[in-house]
Amino acid sequence: VKGLSWSQIKEKAKQENKYIFVDVYTTWCLPCRVMTNEIFPQQAVGEFFNKNFINVAVQFDVTKNDDQEVKNWYKDAGVMKKMYQVDSYPTYLFFNPQGELVHRIYGASKTSEEFITKSKVALDPKFQYLSLRRRYEAGSKKPEFLLILLKSAIQNRDKEFIHQLSTEYYSTQKNLLTEDNIK
């Protein structure tokens, strides 16, 4: 999607009941360019993302060569960078149709299949990070669930929550040397 502001994209998502995919990139990021030039153009990627998401690419750095489209996003990009704690590139943000961040992916993928597989998680409430956090806050504390949530917190780089959650999870373990615990 081009030519729309962040608030317009969120409104479009509500109206169409579609998730939002945000490709967060910088001009200096080589893995970002690889994704843009080699992964995103593949037919399978286009079909999957166009069917399931409103797609937007947002440049998070500022250069003297930025066109008006990029400049129009400066303010929203700055807010998003701070709000969603984006500190590495590429970062992929996934929002539900209500505009809530539900999942994120850090880093490039080697293949289109790998990227689609990682992205499918964003559509499944059983594995979306936001849904997992809400289940936890509602009282779900079984060790199996805590481990899934901990892995998702690590993937989503929720630094503050990882320490709390790992302490809680490990306190449920009689044997810290199981394969899952070691991993």
C-alpha positions in Angstrom: 0.0 0.0 0.0 1.3 3.4 -0.9 0.0 6.9 -0.4 -1.8 6.2 2.9 -0.9 7.3 6.4 -0.6 4.9 9.3 -4.0 5.9 10.6 -5.5 5.4 7.1 -3.9 1.9 6.9 -5.3 1.0 10.3 -8.8 2.2 9.2 -8.5 0.2 5.9 -7.6 -2.9 7.9 -10.7 -2.5 10.1 -12.9 -2.0 7.1 -11.5 -5.0 5.2 -11.0 -7.1 8.4 -7.4 -7.8 7.4 -4.1 -8.0 9.3 -1.4 -5.5 8.6 2.1 -6.4 7.6 4.8 -3.7 8.1 8.2 -4.2 6.6 10.5 -2.0 8.7 13.7 -1.3 6.8 16.6 1.1 6.4 18.4 2.2 3.3 21.8 1.0 4.6 20.5 -2.5 5.6 21.8 -5.2 3.3 19.5 -8.0 4.5 16.6 -5.5 4.0 17.6 -5.1 0.4 18.0 -8.9 -0.1 14.4 -9.4 1.2 13.1 -6.6 -1.0 14.9 -7.8 -4.1 14.9 -11.6 -3.8 12.2 -12.7 -1.4 9.3 -10.3 -1.6 9.0 -10.5 -5.4 8.5 -14.2 -5.4 5.0 -15.3 -6.5 4.3 -17.4 -3.4 5.2 -14.6 -1.1 3.1 -12.1 -3.0 0.1 -14.5 -3.1 0.3 -15.2 0.6 0.8 -11.6 1.8 -1.7 -10.0 -0.6 -4.4 -12.5 0.4 -3.8 -12.1 4.2 -2.5 -8.7 4.8 -2.5 -5.0 4.0 1.2 -4.6 3.3 3.3 -1.5 3.9 7.0 -0.9 3.8 8.3 1.8 6.2 11.7 3.3 6.0 13.1 4.0 9.5 16.2 6.0 8.6 16.4 9.5 7.0 18.4 10.3 4.0 18.8 13.3 1.7 17.4 11.2 -1.2 14.1 10.4 0.4 11.1 11.0 -1.8 7.8 12.6 -0.5 6.2 9.2 0.3 9.1 8.4 2.7 9.1 11.9 4.2 5.3 11.6 4.8 6.1 8.7 7.1 8.9 10.3 9.1 6.6 11.1 12.1 4.8 7.8 12.1 8.1 5.9 11.7 9.6 7.7 14.7 6.5 6.9 16.8 6.5 3.3 15.7 10.2 2.9 16.3 9.9 4.0 19.9 6.5 2.4 20.6 7.5 -1.0 19.2 11.1 -0.8 20.3 12.5 -1.4 16.9 16.3 -1.7 17.2 17.4 -4.0 14.4 16.7 -4.3 10.7 14.8 -5.8 9.0 12.0 -6.1 11.5 8.6 -7.2 10.4 5.6 -6.1 12.5 2.2 -7.8 12.3 -1.0 -6.1 13.5 -4.5 -7.4 13.8 -7.4 -5.7 12.1 -7.9 -3.6 15.2 -4.4 -2.2 14.9 -2.8 -4.0 17.8 0.7 -5.5 17.4 0.3 -9.2 17.6 3.6 -10.6 16.4 7.0 -9.6 15.0 9.9 -11.2 13.2 13.5 -10.0 13.3 15.9 -10.6 10.5 15.8 -11.8 7.0 14.8 -15.2 5.8 16.9 -17.4 3.4 13.9 -18.6 1.4 10.4 -17.6 0.6 9.1 -20.7 2.2 10.9 -19.9 5.5 9.5 -16.4 5.5 6.0 -17.5 4.8 6.2 -20.2 7.5 7.4 -17.6 10.1 4.7 -15.2 9.0 1.8 -17.7 9.3 2.3 -17.6 13.0 1.1 -14.0 13.0 -2.3 -15.1 11.7 -2.9 -17.8 14.3 -4.2 -16.5 17.7 -2.9 -19.7 19.4 0.7 -18.5 18.7 0.5 -14.7 18.3 2.6 -13.1 21.0 -0.2 -10.7 22.0 -2.7 -13.6 22.4 -0.1 -15.6 24.4 0.5 -12.6 26.7 -3.2 -12.1 27.3 -3.7 -15.8 28.2 -0.8 -15.5 30.7 -2.3 -12.3 32.2 -5.7 -14.2 32.5 -4.0 -16.8 34.6 -2.6 -19.5 32.3 0.5 -20.7 34.1 1.0 -24.4 33.1 4.6 -25.1 32.5 4.0 -26.2 28.9 2.3 -22.9 28.1 5.0 -20.9 30.0 7.7 -22.5 27.8 5.8 -21.6 24.6 5.3 -18.0 25.9 8.9 -17.8 26.9 10.1 -18.8 23.4 7.8 -16.2 21.9 9.0 -13.5 24.3 12.5 -14.3 23.3 11.6 -14.1 19.6 9.8 -10.9 20.2 12.7 -9.5 22.3 10.5 -8.6 25.2 13.5 -8.1 27.5 11.6 -7.0 30.6 9.2 -9.9 30.4 11.8 -12.6 29.6 13.5 -12.4 33.0 10.1 -12.6 34.9 8.8 -15.4 32.7 12.0 -17.5 32.8 12.1 -17.3 36.6 8.5 -18.4 36.8 9.0 -21.2 34.2 12.1 -22.6 35.8 10.5 -22.6 39.2 8.1 -25.2 37.9 10.9 -27.5 36.8 12.1 -30.4 38.8 14.9 -31.1 36.3 16.5 -28.1 34.7 18.6 -30.4 32.5 15.9 -31.6 30.1 16.4 -31.0 26.4 13.8 -28.2 26.3 15.3 -26.4 29.3 18.8 -26.6 28.0 17.6 -25.2 24.6 
